[in-house]
Amino acid sequence: MPPSIDSNEHQPREEKSTKKKSLFSTRPEMGTGHGMLFAVMGLVVLHGWSLFPALATLHYYNFVLKEANFTKLCSTKSMLTVNGSFPGPEIRVHKGDTAFVTVHNNGTYGVTIHWHGVKQPRNPWSDGPENVTQCPIQPGRSFTQKIIFSDEEGTLWWHAHSDWSRATVHGPIIILPKPGTAYPYAKPDLEQTLVLGEWYKGDVMEIITTALSTGADPVLSDGYTINGQPGDLYNCSSNATIFRMLVEYGKTYLLRTINAVMNEEMFFGIANHTLTVVGMDGAYLKPITVEYVMITPGQTMDILVKANRPRSHYYIEASPFADTNAPNDTSSTTAIFQYRGSYTPPATPFLPSLPSIANKSAAGNFTNLLRSLASKDHPVNVPLNITKRVFMAVSVNQDPCPATAPCGGPNNNSLTASMNNISFASPSIDILQAYYGQLTKKNAYLKRVYNTTFPDKPPYMFNFTGDVGNNTLYPSHGTDVKMIKYGAAVEIIWQGTNIGAAENHPMHLHGYNFYVVGMGDGNFDKKTSPSTYNLVDPPLVNTIGIPKKGWATIRFFANNPGVWFMHCHLERHASWGMATVLIVENGRTEDERILPPPGGMPACSKP
Ligand SMILES: [Cu+2]
């Protein structure tokens, strides 16, 4: 059953003392206010276990994957949801807790769920990317995932990780400070989760299947959404298609903003109100006060906004940032920041002036402001002496068209994508199982599932961001992973290229947050670029946009053994193979080794 939309006015959630919730996690409501009825969860105290309040609290959730009908932009479709809601249900924990989510698949195809930005120390088994750490949960089957929270604090999200199912299967993860500790900023009065989404009138799984078979770009989306509502600026907009956030004059609100959009980075702002960004990807930032933010798919931002303007209606707007020749949905979505009280609202709410769609410098100017909080309670730990360095060229490429069929991409070729000129080929069974089989010598024959040959640099160096010749156009295809020694001080330099349609790529790594120590335009220069690095307070994130025809350098300590997917979070690029896998090997001691597989891992259909 779709959520009721009879009332689309939403009272943000009040910030309560966190202490009360340390033992019981009851989650009957959700920040997005859809009045959801999904199964609750919250059974925390097992018999006799309530004597251990110092231990991390356990939370239990049931996620039922099922089809539900939704009507948006005057078009109705059946789509896959969790518990019938869009966006899906919220997970709300304290730092260091553990959640068990039992996913029941009542849908029609196999799906996996990923807990985006949750590091899952030593536990890749519950990370979720299809055929990387598990095989899909088939229709009629269930799988219980153990989500181990460690140092994350702030906002993250979960989403399906099978083809394009994440378009409709996603929801927030809220991680509060530990009981007895506080936010490193003045406590907001209330909080509101805002999930940015992308709406396709068609079936998203059909859209990507068709695109991959023709080699053409996937059809564009029909609009964007905020908390499931497209807003006022579309055909078919009405009073029932807009999300209204009711605010009280003088109060401060924490906006937990999640970019769940499929294929575009987004500018976001609220008319006449300044935003103060205090956190990102589950880590704190030095507060940044701005008129707009640029948030990539995969990123989350904690933003403070004070309701201190004349009582009225103000648009909250999200519009795409896409500086590229590739086609994009250019529309924008709105919600209303609506003051309580009696006044005559304007006929049309005030609109923020967000940067235009191709405004690369506006996007870069915002990203350059990001700094870790780097305080005593939230220190940084940036690797300084690098022991493993990898240079990765990131490209949108083409494949020659097979003689048997015409292809719909440029030059009558097929579109594809690569890292270091290798287009990632999804294996038939998951890499984690194959790796663990060798590690334990139980299923060593599975080693043919992947190669450990992902190179430390591209096959040849060229003027990546200049006039690229045709000789760089065609990648190879393979399931190549990068092996990393436990404890290595890793530096990865991502170099965007001008092959195909250059654009900003939001690169995401599972199992880690990483420090973004530098970024710049043009080719990375190993002599001059490192002198620009910020090794003092670089932002700690799980996703960062590599500037168009530019580079970004990240650093992290390889202290989480496992099989970790790395990919562009523009979904069409990931589908084309802009991805690889890092396998961080076991260390010497028991607590430096991956955990054994839990029972009930979904079976793989092919050996
Ligand atoms: Cu990309």
Residues whose N, C-alpha, C, O or C-beta is under 5 A from the ligand:
A	BS01	CU	N504 H505 P506 C568 L570 H573
